[in-house]
């Protein structure tokens, strides 16, 4: 939690941007895993609620009446039996005053506030909900069925929140730096644990445990897999095999901010020549983005530059063929790179993704693509100073995709399916770092670099 | 997953017990943490769905038409874009046949099945939902508002499921034994990591990471705290302090079955005399339950025996006074033991708790108590062979409770508040093991005992 001035300032700015009506910012509740009292752990507060109201307790709703310039923190106080089970906690009134909110009230007051606003035909702003309990709450408060709520969400509120959260304050950047430091620990421990015979799950557990020991939790389900070609591959019970690559995509949440890094390395600690040939292309793409990212540059253009660069290099290896421009226009490169170059990162690892990719990553000038692969680019618009973005090119050999395209003849003029067939046991490679867009360029976030240049990887893993 | 005969047999038995109507067993869906695509991880399937349909994928519903003796696995197949992100998975039709289910169909078929059943005024059985997305699903299928669904749930189905899941099959006991072995690893690693200066969170991370490395996940949020008096104390960022006790209550889920153990030990590895005086009472209570648990014994009676034993011993220390029987009848012991002696354990760590404690832990003969403390006893009824229960007495010194009772004069004739005041910095002690009720007694589950006798603890921590 930052100082209370932060939240007072942010809410004042939000009121200015939204202009009128009543803003409801729903905090999250506990999420039952297998019965009501056994919740997923740790509790995850809603990021936008945190951004404006700063409190981590479950069962809270922030209300901002823009027209009357009042703010209320809604929530029920806990009783002595709760204290026995969960320890003492502050009253809702104290939680409110800690973040500069003058009023507080019990949950039943929220119903009155909504009824009154509806009676007076005032606009009630809420963000697109993603928790199903919040959807039921909104249905009961405002009469909108869950299936209609994404459309009923307030565009003014979404745009205001995106505008504010996109540009990171200095204290936010510092928090991300701290999260990246834990990310360094998570990844380097994985690199030192990975060796033939150790299971993927064992290494994944080390990564997760390190996040729990040094931060709050992982920022998303840890990917640690010899099947790097599966974008969200869970660690399996399979032992690591000499000759294969392991891909680790993992990050943490610390003090409400995320890290997100990917490294790919040989299980033995030594790359084969075939692995190195592909790895160096990914490395070159990764470093290219680093060189060109700066305010004013369209991230969509950087993504397309990288698709062309990758196509050029894959042609040199004989895996692609034909005219580079045409191949990329046809989306042939998506055989290897079926995702985007990067995404915003902040309080959410895909920052604000729940508010709608079209508002977070795109604008009038730059619209999302519908082409396979590029449709997964989560950020296209021009970079601005203090954006935090990930730079994460990858090359994958996905057997099901190779077979699918080959059977359809899709992009056959640009792809060498015979050679591709021999790569079906390759896996996939991704290298990912978190970048801060600075005044005139960009820089890595995190004090220590997780090794990624091949020589550094081999040296580190020999330890 | 067990062999398909297991699921065929269980569903046949369920049909016999329920007798008529259409049974819906909802599998779980992914649970979004901070935006729709960022789910809590790992995915947790519903236990009753698993018990009868055995499959771990999200988005499935099991349908058993009792009257027509047909079974259908409902779920939508995934497409090529899903395969890129999540890898290949079996078709729903394959998933069905793996567990001996003849029919399968897409999610939209479920709506037709429900409409038809409602049209014919047939009974549609479902269990009390605890996931909010399932509640929305039930509302959309059957027209029952989420707030009414717990009451609308089928008592016949609840009772049938409780009857079947309460008595563990041999293969289930074996699975629990394996989970207990990982529990041993989790706890002994914590004991060896805990020392002055190391943070609670660091040790908690080791526990969680071990569960992830060797099992699937923790079976509930790990408790590792110097404030053992907070029943569900999260690991904090505070460093461990010489002179204090650390309480670790943790378990894992492995192959769909849980473990759940608690140990309490001195941060330095050496008990003080004051700690030992309290510890030995808890140890004696723990071992008492072990001695008397057998088929036919009421767990409620064992709980009350232990309350009396604890009261006797606390009187010897001067912390309690007056007549033991009267003190326990008045609930004075709940100052020290505000929870129950133990609970059922199986696929859920509090097994079947979501189905309703009154059906799982109680019956006509033994009804739940409403008295503070004993109202937290989750199991009261007579033990049966192949029940799995936890044995977990504890003694806590809860400053807020001491102050609350003292200010009200509650049970003052049985409590020495002056002496209690000097224990406000003590914390709490709990010792917990998992027991299998055998033909003529009970036995510990798990091959290795996590040390708990004081001399064993001290010897182990000296390593």
Contacts between the chains, C-beta under 8 A, distances in Angstrom:
chain1	res1	chain2	res2	distance
A	28	B	34	8.0
A	31	B	31	5.2
A	31	B	33	7.3
A	31	B	40	6.3
A	32	B	130	4.6
A	32	B	131	6.2
A	32	B	354	7.8
A	33	B	31	7.3
A	33	B	40	7.3
A	33	B	44	4.5
A	34	B	28	8.0
A	34	B	44	5.5
A	34	B	46	6.8
A	34	B	47	5.8
A	34	B	130	7.6
A	34	B	347	7.9
A	34	B	348	5.3
A	34	B	354	7.0
A	35	B	130	5.4
A	35	B	348	5.9
A	35	B	350	6.8
A	35	B	352	7.8
A	35	B	353	4.5
A	35	B	354	3.2
A	36	B	130	4.7
A	36	B	353	7.7
A	36	B	354	6.0
A	37	B	350	7.3
A	37	B	353	6.5
A	38	B	220	5.5
A	38	B	348	7.0
A	38	B	349	6.7
A	38	B	350	7.0
A	38	B	353	7.4
A	39	B	221	7.4
A	40	B	31	6.3
A	40	B	33	7.3
A	40	B	40	4.0
A	40	B	44	7.7
A	41	B	218	7.5
A	41	B	220	7.5
A	41	B	221	3.5
A	41	B	222	7.8
A	42	B	221	7.0
A	42	B	234	7.1
A	44	B	33	4.5
A	44	B	34	5.5
A	44	B	40	7.8
A	46	B	34	6.8
A	47	B	34	5.7
A	80	B	400	6.7
A	80	B	401	7.0
A	80	B	404	5.6
A	81	B	372	7.6
A	83	B	398	7.8
A	83	B	400	4.8
A	83	B	401	7.6
A	84	B	230	7.8
A	84	B	231	6.1
A	84	B	338	5.3
A	84	B	398	5.9
A	84	B	400	7.5
A	84	B	401	6.1
A	85	B	230	7.4
A	85	B	231	4.5
A	85	B	232	5.2
A	86	B	230	6.7
A	86	B	231	7.6
A	86	B	232	5.5
A	86	B	233	8.0
A	87	B	227	6.8
A	87	B	230	4.1
A	87	B	233	6.2
A	88	B	400	6.1
A	130	B	32	4.6
A	130	B	34	7.6
A	130	B	35	5.4
A	130	B	36	4.7
A	131	B	32	6.2
A	131	B	132	7.2
A	132	B	131	7.3
A	132	B	132	3.5
A	132	B	133	4.2
A	132	B	135	7.3
A	132	B	136	5.8
A	133	B	132	4.2
A	135	B	132	7.3
A	135	B	136	6.7
A	136	B	132	5.9
A	136	B	135	6.7
A	136	B	136	6.9
A	136	B	146	5.4
A	146	B	136	5.4
A	201	B	212	7.3
A	201	B	213	6.3
A	201	B	214	7.9
A	202	B	213	4.6
A	202	B	214	7.3
A	203	B	213	7.9
A	204	B	212	6.3
A	204	B	213	7.3
A	205	B	209	4.9
A	205	B	210	6.7
A	205	B	211	7.4
A	205	B	212	3.5
A	205	B	213	2.6
A	205	B	214	6.9
A	206	B	209	6.0
A	206	B	213	6.3
A	208	B	208	6.7
A	208	B	209	5.6
A	208	B	212	4.5
A	209	B	205	4.9
A	209	B	206	6.0
A	209	B	208	5.6
A	209	B	209	1.5
A	209	B	210	6.8
A	209	B	212	6.4
A	209	B	213	7.2
A	210	B	205	6.7
A	210	B	209	6.8
A	211	B	205	7.3
A	212	B	201	7.3
A	212	B	204	6.3
A	212	B	205	3.5
A	212	B	208	4.5
A	212	B	209	6.4
A	213	B	201	6.3
A	213	B	202	4.5
A	213	B	203	7.8
A	213	B	204	7.3
A	213	B	205	2.6
A	213	B	206	6.3
A	213	B	209	7.2
A	214	B	201	7.9
A	214	B	202	7.3
A	214	B	205	7.0
A	218	B	41	7.5
A	220	B	38	5.6
A	220	B	41	7.4
A	221	B	39	7.4
A	221	B	41	3.4
A	221	B	42	7.0
A	222	B	41	7.8
A	227	B	87	6.8
A	230	B	84	7.8
A	230	B	85	7.4
A	230	B	86	6.6
A	230	B	87	4.1
A	231	B	84	6.1
A	231	B	85	4.4
A	231	B	86	7.6
A	232	B	85	5.2
A	232	B	86	5.6
A	233	B	86	8.0
A	233	B	87	6.2
A	234	B	42	7.1
A	338	B	84	5.3
A	347	B	34	7.9
A	348	B	34	5.3
A	348	B	35	5.9
A	348	B	38	7.0
A	349	B	38	6.7
A	350	B	35	6.8
A	350	B	37	7.2
A	350	B	38	7.0
A	352	B	35	7.8
A	353	B	35	4.5
A	353	B	36	7.7
A	353	B	37	6.5
A	353	B	38	7.4
A	354	B	32	7.9
A	354	B	34	7.0
A	354	B	35	3.2
A	354	B	36	6.0
A	372	B	81	7.5
A	398	B	83	7.8
A	398	B	84	5.9
A	400	B	80	6.7
A	400	B	83	4.8
A	400	B	84	7.6
A	400	B	88	6.0
A	401	B	80	7.0
A	401	B	83	7.6
A	401	B	84	6.1
A	404	B	80	5.6
